[in-house]
Amino acid sequence: MMAVVGTLVVLVCVTGGYLLSHGHLLALWQPYELLIIGGGAMGAFLIANPASIVKQSFAGALGLVKGPTYKQQDYVDLLSLLYDIFSVARKEGLLGLEQHIEDPQASPIFSAYPRLVREHHLIEFLTDCLRLMVSGSMNAHELEPLLDFELETHHREAEAPSMAVAKAADALPGFGIVAAVLGIVTTMSQLTGDTSQIGEHIAGALVGTFLGILLCYGFIGPLGSAMENRVQEDSRAFECVKVALIANLRGYNPKVAVEFARKSLSAQARPSFSDFEAHLKDGRAGATR
């Protein structure tokens, strides 16, 4: 939503300031300049990136309108899921988790949180880590660097679309110059003929430079930054899982291990201690009824 609001602010302020300074709005309408800049940048974007990154870039840009992938209630559910998993492991041993992690869709523990089960990457990360724990061949000191490496790889892959968009934004001023140069070429070609439209062509060439810079710094560049921020925000769920698993492997009881995970969340997403405690009590009370 903030991306939409910011876009409107840029449009209103730039066009409003131009009109208030006695500019003519139609003078900014240069469809051929837009074709050169937009088409050239899109072509370069397609050349530079594989189809998967292109698809993810468009999906990520559209996803900004929907808001964060994980909201506070999702983090409450994630912490509750981790607590339930650790409670089963404490009562039945790590081998008691085997049936749950092999088929999370059919597991009563995982299926209690249908919203999270649909997040395949997160559930896969969690179940893969639990498999390593169930095998009993790794301690906390051995598992932690492995999880860090996996998170780094995941984060790098998730950031690839935002980096591609940022690079495309950096190219836009250059394509604006290309459009301006072509406009000057058109202007120069008319010096030996009808010179009545020279001023119009020069204005169109300058608009090309203006559009390239505006699209870069007013729209596409901020779009790439917003996508990067979204990746960093979504990665907190994975970090939360890692912190909880390591704490559990180090021997902390389920409630303390989950508290470690809760502390790893940002202030905006983190449920308060009392709210989460009440949520766990309500869940236990509901299970006994």
N, C-alpha and C positions, 0 to 999 in steps of 0.2 A: 504493500500500500504506500509506503514512504517513497518508493521508486516512482509511482504514478504522481504523487504530490510534488516531488522534486522536479519531475519533467514539466509539469504544468507551471511551476514557479519559474523555471528557466524560460519557457515560451512566453509567459506573460511579461516578465521583466525585460527580456531582450526586445521583443516586438513593441511592448509598451514604451520603452525608452526611445526606440527608433521613431515611433509615431509622434511622441511628445516633442521630439526634436525636429518636427516638420518633415519627416521622411515619408516616402510614398511606399505603401506596403506592396503594391504590384511590382515595384522595381526589384523586390527581392525574389519574385517568382521567376526562377530561371530553370525550367525543367531539364534543359540539356546539360546545364552545369551539374544538377543533381544526378543525372544519368551517368555522367563521367565520374563523379566522385563516388556515388553509391555503388555503381556497377563495378568500377575499378577496385574499390575496397573489398567488395564481396568476392570478386574473382580472385584477388590476392589471398583472401581468407580461405577460399576453397583449395587453392594451390598449396597453402602452408599447412593445412590440417587434414588428417584422415577423416573419413565419413563419420566415424564414431564420435570424434570430438566435435564436429560440426553439429551433429544431432544433439549431443549433450549441451552444447552452447545455447541452442535455441530453447531446449527444454529448461535449462537453468535460468535463462532470461525470463521466460514465461512464468517460471516458478516463483519469481520474486513477488508477483502479484498476490500469490496465495498466502504469503507469510511464512514464518519459520516452519521447518519440517517437524521439529520437536517442540511442543509447547510444554508449559509447566506440568500439566496433567500427564503428559507422556513421560516426563521424568519421574513423576510420582509412581506411575505404573512400572517404569524400568527399575526403580529402587525396590518396589514391592516384589517384582519378579526375582530380582537378585536375592532378596531376603527369603523368599519361598524356596529357591534353589539351595541356598546355604542351609536352611532349616532341614530340608530333606537329607542333604549330605551329612549333617550333624547327627541326625537320628538313625539313618540307614547306612551311612558310609558313602564314600564317593561312588562305589559301584551301584548304589541305588539310583544314581542319576542317569545311568546308561540308557535305560529305556526312554527317558525323556529327551535326551539330546539326539538320539538316533532318528526320532520322528517328532519334531516339535509340534507339528500340526495336530497330531493325535494326543499329545501330552496334556493331561489336565492342568499341569502347572503353566505351560506356555499358552494354552488355549484360553486361559482365564484373562489373557491380555490380547485380544484380537487385533487391536491397533498396532501393537508392537510386532506381532507375528508377521504382519504384512511388510515390515521393514526387513527384507531378506538379507541385506548386507550386514545389518546389526545383529540379527539372530544367528547368521552364519559365523560371524566373528565370535559371538558368545559361545556357541556350541563347539566350535573348533577349540577354543581355549579350555572348555570343560573336558573335552576329550583328552587333552594333554594332562589335565589334572587327574582324570579317572585312571589313566595309564599308570600313574604313580611314579613315573620315571623322571620327573622334573620337580625341583623345589622352587621357592619364590625367587631366589637370586638367579636361577637359570631361566625361568619363564619371563621375568620382567624385560630383559633386553630383547627377547624374541617378540614380545608384544609391542615393544617400542618400535622395532623394525617394521612389523606389520602395519602399525598405525602410520608410520612415516610413509610407507609405500601407498597406503590407502589415501592419505592426505595429498600426496603428490599427484596421484591419479585424479582425485576429486577436484584439485585446483587447476588441472590442465585446461578445461573450458574457459575459466575466467582469465587465465593467462593468454589464451588465444584471442579472446575478445579485447584484452588490453593491448595486445600487439596490433590488432586491426585498428584500434582507436589511434595508436601512434602513427599509423600510415595515412590517416585521413587528411591531416594538413598537407602532406606531400601530394595527395591526389587533388586537393584544393588548388595547389600551385599548378599542377598539370592542367586543370580546367582553366585557370587564369591565363596561363601561357597560350593555350589554344584560343582563348578569347582574344588575346592580343594579336595572335596570328590572323584571326578573322578580321580584326580591325585594320591591321596593316595592309591586308589584301584589298581593302576598299579605299585606300588613300588615292589611288589613281582613277577612281570612279566616283560614285555618289558618296559624298562625305557627310551627308545629313544625319547618318545613323552612327557616326563614329563615337559620339558620346554615349549612346545607348550600349554599344558593344563594349566600351571600356568599363562602364558600370556593371555590365554582366560579368566581365572578367573579374572585377573586384569582388562581386558577390560570390564567385567560385571560391576565392581565398577565404572569404568570411564563412561560408558554409562548411568548408573543410575544418576550420578551427573550431567553429561552434559545435559541429557534430562530435569532434574529438573530445573537447573539454566539457561540453554541456550535456552530452548524452551517452555516447558509447564508452568513453573512459570511465565515468561514474558507474555505468552499468557493469563493467568488468570488476570494479572495486566492490560493488554490492554483491556480485556473485562470489567473490573471494571471501567477503565477510560471512556470507551464508555458509560457505564450506567450513570456515573456522567455527561457526556457531554449531553446525550439525556434528562436527567432530567431537564435541564435548560428550555426546552420548557414548561414543566409543571409549573415550578417556575415562568416563565414569565406570564403564564395565571393567576396564583394565585395573583401575584402582581398587575396585571391590574384590576382584579375583585375587590380586596380589595380597591384599589384607587378609582374605580368608585363608590363603595358603600359609600365611605367617602365623596362623593359629588363633586369630581373633574370632570371637563369636559372631553369629550372623548380624546382630544389631549393630555391633561396633564396626564390622566390615562395611556394612551399608552406610554407616555414618561417615566413614572415610570417603566413600563414593559421593555422598551428598555434598560434602565439603569441596569436592573438586568441581562442582557446577558453578556457573556464573551467578551473580547475585540476582539477575533478572529471572533466571530459570529455576533457581534453587528453592524448593519448598522449605518452609521453616521447620525447625526440629519438632515443635509442638504439633504442627499440622500433620507432619508425616507420622509422628507417634500416634496421633489420633486415628489416622488412616489405617495403620497396622492393627490397632485395637479393634476398629470397626470390622476389618477383614477377618480377624480371628473370631470375633463375636458372631459374624455372619456364618463362618464355617462351622461353628458349634451348634447353631440353631437348626 
